[in-house]
Amino acid sequence: MPASVILGAQWGDEGKGKITDLLSEKADMVVRYQGGNNAGHTIVVGDDKFALSLIPSGVLYPTVTPVIGNGCVVDPKVMLEEMDTLTRRGIDPSRVLLSGNAHLIMPYHRKLDAVIERYLGDAMIGTTKRGIGPAYMDKYSRFGIRVQDLFDPKIFREKLEVALKDKNKQLVKVYNQLPLDVDDIYNEYMGYAERLADHITDTSLVVWQAVRDGKNVLFEGAQGTLLDIDHGTYPFVTSSNPTAGGAPVGSGIGPKEIDHVIGVVKAYISRVGTGPFPTELDDEIGDRLIDIGGEYGTVTGRKRRCGWLDTVALRYAVRVNGLTEIALTKLDVLSHFDTIKIATAYRSGDEIFTEMPRQQRVLYTCTPEYEEHPGWGDDISQMTSYDQLPPAARSYVERIEEIAGVPITTVGVGPSRAATLRR
């Protein structure tokens, strides 16, 4: 595992935290390359559960250097609270490194995120209201404030005043909100600067040096392929690039340094919020998947929409990410079903789509074409090798592998580290 990207191959919530944690055991560095605290990774270690939203999953291993790259947007309050929580639970976060080029999430970003969603009404995107989208908007309009600006108080104050002049106009005149005070924000963020100082560095150089020294570096994506700003189900997407191409950009190394791309795939599929979802089960089966799978957001607690595995979307994820292997998670959830389905194509009118449709409107109106597979009924959560799985479970895994055209090297049969089978 010299330099590997691990990412979600669906709409997020595939169980990336568990797989990243598993691979982190042999890693020297884990790099988060995009997103903010709008995504959570849940890791179960024995009887302990850790819910991380920004700090890379590798922080649980004392030998790993966790890195928050330049492609992330950072709410310093959330980052420090998460570090304090880890400290209270006996985990040392002093190793966490933060790129000075990462952009800051400011109070006006959170405020605008909330009021814009409210004003959109039925057309809302379904954001977490944590300011991620507005922070990326400012970044790309070259209006943003970066982490490094915290350490030049004069520059920070000037940028804050310019930004707040514009944002307060929006808040007051467009959204009928009270204006935010520049002094309050300045003083708050100067306090964060003091605590963050020892964590800030040129992470691009640190990561590059680690790769050149032959260290095992794991690049951790948040959200999932179908939420990618360019390749996802736009506009119901996140504001960054969770796909593999985002890893070199969001960490500051060249693409040729990446050796492996691991896609995490849930044995069924889910998504949070609004947007098209061809295999969604708005029935008793969908409700059972939610309940048995514990399908509620790590960060927001929102109920996820669930459906059968969609291999049209999976093949798309294989292609746009260049996946070299797949980690299949939550196979144990399907033990409770007599019949299991896999969507292999979409039907829209007289057309059959075996690849992602060119026009997204098809995703709203299509009917999935399913294969049916027998369930296995047995509790597989205590099994310790792939060969112990019931024949029907192995057949299901191997059919997914055949359709995807990529080897499934890991199969998750429960939430804990131990409940993972290697093939």
C-alpha positions in Angstrom: 0.0 0.0 0.0 2.6 2.7 -1.1 0.1 5.4 -2.1 -3.6 4.5 -2.2 -6.8 6.4 -2.6 -9.8 5.1 -0.7 -13.2 6.6 -1.7 -16.9 6.1 -1.7 -18.2 4.5 -5.0 -21.9 5.4 -4.3 -23.7 8.4 -2.7 -21.5 8.3 0.4 -22.2 6.4 3.7 -20.6 3.2 2.3 -18.6 2.5 5.4 -15.4 4.2 4.3 -14.4 5.0 7.9 -14.2 1.3 8.8 -12.2 0.4 5.7 -9.9 3.4 6.1 -9.4 2.5 9.7 -8.6 -1.1 8.8 -6.0 0.0 6.1 -4.6 2.7 8.5 -3.0 -0.1 10.6 -0.3 -0.4 8.0 -0.2 3.3 6.9 2.3 5.9 7.9 0.1 8.8 6.8 -3.7 9.3 6.2 -4.6 12.4 4.1 -8.1 13.9 3.9 -8.1 15.6 0.5 -11.6 17.3 0.1 -14.8 18.3 1.9 -15.3 19.6 5.4 -17.3 18.6 8.5 -20.3 17.8 6.4 -19.4 14.1 6.3 -18.8 11.7 9.1 -16.9 8.4 9.4 -17.9 6.0 12.2 -15.3 3.6 13.5 -16.0 0.8 15.9 -13.1 -0.5 18.0 -14.2 -3.2 20.4 -16.9 -1.6 22.5 -15.8 2.0 21.6 -17.4 4.0 18.7 -15.7 7.1 17.3 -17.6 9.5 15.0 -15.1 11.7 13.1 -16.2 14.5 10.8 -13.0 16.2 9.8 -10.0 14.6 11.5 -8.7 11.7 9.2 -9.6 8.2 10.4 -6.0 7.2 10.9 -5.7 9.3 14.0 -6.7 6.3 16.1 -3.3 4.7 15.4 -0.5 6.4 17.3 2.0 5.7 14.4 -0.1 7.4 11.8 0.3 11.1 10.8 -3.2 12.5 10.0 -3.2 15.3 7.4 -6.0 17.7 6.4 -5.0 18.8 2.9 -5.4 22.0 0.9 -8.6 20.7 -0.9 -10.6 20.8 2.4 -12.6 23.6 3.9 -12.1 23.8 7.7 -14.3 25.1 10.4 -11.6 25.7 13.1 -14.2 25.5 15.9 -15.3 22.0 14.8 -11.7 20.9 14.3 -10.6 21.9 17.8 -13.7 20.4 19.4 -13.1 17.1 17.6 -9.4 17.2 18.8 -10.6 17.9 22.4 -13.0 15.0 22.2 -10.2 12.7 21.0 -8.0 13.8 23.9 -10.7 13.1 26.5 -10.9 9.6 25.0 -7.2 8.9 25.2 -6.3 9.6 21.6 -3.4 12.0 21.0 -4.4 14.5 18.2 -1.1 16.5 18.4 0.1 14.7 15.3 -2.7 16.2 13.1 -1.3 18.4 10.3 -3.4 21.1 8.6 -2.6 22.8 5.2 -2.1 26.5 5.3 -3.8 26.6 1.9 -7.1 25.1 3.1 -9.9 27.5 3.2 -11.7 28.5 6.3 -15.4 28.1 7.0 -16.6 31.4 8.5 -19.7 32.2 10.5 -21.3 33.9 7.5 -20.9 30.7 5.4 -22.9 28.7 8.0 -25.5 31.4 8.2 -25.9 31.7 4.4 -26.0 28.0 4.0 -29.0 27.7 6.3 -31.0 30.7 4.9 -30.4 29.8 1.3 -31.6 26.3 1.8 -34.7 27.6 3.6 -35.5 30.1 0.8 -35.1 27.4 -1.9 -38.1 25.5 -0.4 -39.0 22.5 -2.5 -35.9 23.1 -4.7 -33.5 22.7 -1.7 -30.3 20.7 -2.3 -30.3 19.0 1.1 -27.1 20.4 2.5 -25.9 19.8 6.1 -26.0 23.6 6.6 -22.4 23.6 7.9 -21.2 26.3 5.5 -19.3 24.0 3.1 -20.9 25.1 -0.1 -20.6 28.9 0.5 -17.0 28.4 1.6 -16.2 26.6 -1.7 -18.1 29.4 -3.5 -15.8 32.0 -2.0 -12.7 29.9 -2.8 -13.6 29.7 -6.5 -14.6 33.3 -6.7 -11.2 34.2 -5.1 -12.9 35.7 -2.2 -12.0 33.2 0.4 -9.9 33.4 3.6 -7.3 30.6 4.0 -5.9 29.0 7.1 -2.6 30.8 6.6 -4.3 34.2 6.8 -4.9 33.6 10.5 -1.2 34.1 11.1 -1.1 37.6 9.6 -3.7 39.4 11.7 -3.6 42.6 9.6 -4.3 40.6 6.4 -6.9 38.5 8.1 -8.7 41.6 9.4 -8.7 43.3 6.0 -10.0 40.2 4.2 -12.7 39.7 6.8 -13.9 43.3 6.5 -14.2 43.1 2.7 -16.0 39.7 2.9 -18.3 40.8 5.7 -19.3 44.0 3.9 -20.6 41.8 1.0 -22.1 39.0 3.2 -24.0 41.4 5.5 -25.6 43.0 2.5 -26.9 39.6 1.4 -28.0 38.6 4.9 -29.8 41.8 5.6 -31.2 42.9 2.3 -31.9 39.6 0.6 -32.6 37.2 3.5 -33.9 39.6 6.2 -31.2 38.5 8.8 -29.3 40.5 11.3 -25.8 41.5 10.3 -22.7 39.8 11.7 -20.1 41.8 13.7 -16.6 42.0 12.4 -15.0 42.4 15.8 -16.7 39.3 17.2 -15.5 37.1 14.3 -12.0 38.6 14.4 -11.5 37.9 18.1 -13.0 34.4 17.8 -10.7 33.4 15.0 -7.6 34.9 16.5 -8.3 32.6 19.4 -8.4 29.6 17.1 -5.1 30.7 15.5 -3.3 30.4 18.7 -4.4 26.9 19.3 -3.9 25.8 15.7 -0.4 27.2 15.2 1.5 24.0 15.9 -0.6 22.0 13.4 -0.1 24.3 10.3 2.5 23.3 7.7 3.1 22.9 4.0 1.3 19.6 3.8 1.9 19.2 0.1 5.7 19.0 0.9 5.1 16.7 3.8 3.0 14.3 1.8 5.3 14.4 -1.2 8.3 13.6 0.9 6.5 10.7 2.6 5.6 9.2 -0.8 9.2 9.7 -2.1 10.5 8.0 1.1 8.5 4.9 0.3 6.0 5.5 3.2 2.5 4.0 3.1 0.2 7.0 2.4 -3.6 6.6 2.3 -5.7 9.4 0.7 -9.1 9.5 2.3 -12.1 10.8 0.4 -15.3 12.0 2.0 -18.9 11.7 0.6 -18.9 9.5 -2.6 -18.6 9.4 -6.4 -22.2 10.2 -7.2 -21.9 13.3 -5.0 -18.9 14.7 -7.0 -19.4 18.3 -8.1 -18.5 17.3 -11.7 -19.4 13.6 -12.0 -22.3 13.3 -9.5 -26.0 13.8 -9.9 -25.8 17.6 -10.2 -27.1 19.8 -8.5 -27.7 17.3 -5.7 -24.0 16.9 -5.0 -21.3 18.2 -2.7 -19.1 21.1 -3.5 -15.8 19.3 -4.1 -14.3 16.3 -5.9 -14.6 13.1 -3.8 -13.5 11.1 -6.9 -9.9 9.8 -7.3 -8.9 12.8 -9.4 -9.5 15.0 -6.3 -6.8 13.3 -4.3 -3.7 14.7 -6.1 -5.3 18.1 -6.4 -6.5 18.2 -2.9 -3.2 17.1 -1.4 -0.7 18.8 -3.6 1.1 15.8 -5.3 1.2 14.6 -8.9 -1.2 11.9 -10.1 1.6 9.5 -11.0 2.3 9.1 -7.3 -1.0 7.2 -6.8 -0.6 3.4 -7.0 -4.0 2.0 -6.0 -7.6 3.3 -6.0 -10.0 1.4 -3.6 -13.7 1.9 -4.0 -15.9 1.3 -1.0 -19.3 -0.2 -2.0 -22.2 -1.0 0.3 -23.9 -4.3 -0.5 -27.1 -2.3 -1.1 -27.2 1.5 -1.7 -28.3 4.6 0.1 -28.3 8.3 -0.2 -29.1 11.3 2.1 -31.2 14.2 1.1 -32.9 15.0 -2.2 -31.9 14.0 -5.8 -32.5 11.1 -8.2 -32.3 7.5 -6.9 -33.4 4.8 -9.5 -33.3 1.8 -7.1 -34.9 3.5 -4.1 -37.3 1.3 -2.2 -40.0 3.4 -0.8 -41.7 0.4 0.9 -41.4 -2.1 3.7 -38.1 -3.5 2.3 -36.6 0.0 2.2 -37.7 0.6 5.8 -36.1 -2.7 6.9 -32.8 -1.8 5.2 -32.8 1.5 7.1 -33.6 -0.2 10.4 -31.3 -3.2 10.1 -28.5 -1.2 8.6 -28.8 1.7 11.0 -29.0 4.0 8.1 -28.8 7.4 9.8 -26.2 10.1 9.1 -23.1 10.2 11.3 -23.0 14.0 11.3 -26.7 15.0 10.9 -28.6 12.0 12.1 -30.8 12.2 9.0 -32.5 9.0 7.8 -31.0 7.7 4.6 -33.0 6.5 1.6 -32.2 2.9 0.8 -32.5 0.6 -2.2 -31.0 -2.4 -3.9 -27.5 -2.3 -5.3 -27.2 -0.3 -8.5 -24.4 -1.7 -10.7 -25.0 0.8 -13.5 -23.8 3.4 -11.0 -21.1 1.0 -9.8 -19.6 0.5 -13.3 -19.7 4.3 -13.7 -17.7 4.7 -10.4 -15.2 2.1 -11.6 -14.7 4.1 -14.8 -14.4 7.7 -13.5 -12.2 6.7 -10.6 -10.1 4.0 -12.2 -10.8 1.6 -9.4 -8.2 -1.1 -8.9 -10.2 -3.0 -6.2 -13.4 -2.9 -4.2 -14.2 -3.2 -0.5 -17.8 -4.4 -0.1 -19.4 -3.5 3.2 -22.5 -4.4 5.2 -23.1 -7.7 3.6 -24.5 -8.9 6.9 -27.5 -6.6 6.6 -28.8 -8.6 3.6 -28.9 -11.8 5.7 -32.4 -10.8 6.7 -33.9 -11.0 3.2 -35.2 -14.1 1.4 -34.6 -12.5 -2.0 -32.0 -9.9 -3.0 -31.9 -7.9 -6.1 -29.2 -6.3 -8.2 -30.0 -3.5 -10.8 -28.1 -4.2 -14.0 -29.7 -1.7 -16.3 -32.3 1.1 -16.5 -35.3 1.1 -18.8 -36.7 4.4 -20.0 -39.5 4.1 -22.5 -38.1 1.9 -25.3 -34.4 2.5 -24.3 -32.2 0.3 -22.1 -29.3 1.9 -20.4 -26.4 -0.2 -19.2 -24.2 2.8 -18.7 -25.0 6.1 -16.8 -27.5 8.0 -19.0 -26.2 11.1 -20.8 -29.2 13.1 -19.6 -29.9 13.0 -15.9 -33.7 13.3 -16.4 -33.6 9.6 -17.2 -32.6 8.8 -13.6 -35.9 10.4 -12.4 -38.2 8.4 -14.6 -36.4 5.1 -15.4 -37.3 1.6 -14.1 -34.4 -0.6 -13.0 -33.9 -3.9 -14.6 -33.2 -6.4 -11.8 -31.5 -9.7 -11.3 -32.9 -11.8 -8.4 -30.6 -13.7 -6.1 -31.5 -16.0 -3.3 -30.8 -14.9 0.3 -28.8 -17.0 2.7 -30.7 -16.4 6.0 -27.7 -17.2 8.2 -26.0 -14.8 10.6 -22.6 -14.1 9.0 -21.5 -11.4 11.4 -19.2 -13.8 13.4 -17.6 -15.4 10.4 -13.8 -15.0 10.2 -13.0 -16.1 6.6 -14.6 -15.7 3.2 -14.9 -19.5 2.7 -17.1 -19.7 5.8 -19.8 -17.6 4.1 -22.9 -19.4 2.8 -22.7 -20.3 -0.9 -25.5 -17.8 -1.7 -23.6 -15.0 0.0 -20.4 -15.9 -1.9 -22.4 -16.1 -5.2 -23.8 -12.6 -4.5 -20.3 -11.1 -3.9 -18.8 -12.8 -7.0 -21.7 -11.6 -9.2 -21.0 -8.0 -8.1 -17.3 -8.6 -8.9 -18.2 -10.0 -12.3 -20.4 -7.0 -13.2 -18.0 -4.4 -11.9 -14.9 -5.9 -13.6 -12.8 -5.1 -10.5 -11.7 -7.6 -7.8 -13.6 -7.4 -4.5 -10.7 -7.8 -2.0 -12.5 -7.1 1.3 -16.0 -8.0 2.5 -17.5 -6.4 5.6 -19.8 -8.5 7.7 -20.3 -6.2 10.7 -19.4 -2.8 12.0 -16.3 -3.7 14.0 -12.7 -3.9 12.8 -12.7 -7.7 13.3 -15.8 -8.2 11.2 -13.9 -7.9 7.9 -13.0 -10.8 5.6 -10.1 -10.6 3.2 -10.2 -12.4 -0.2 
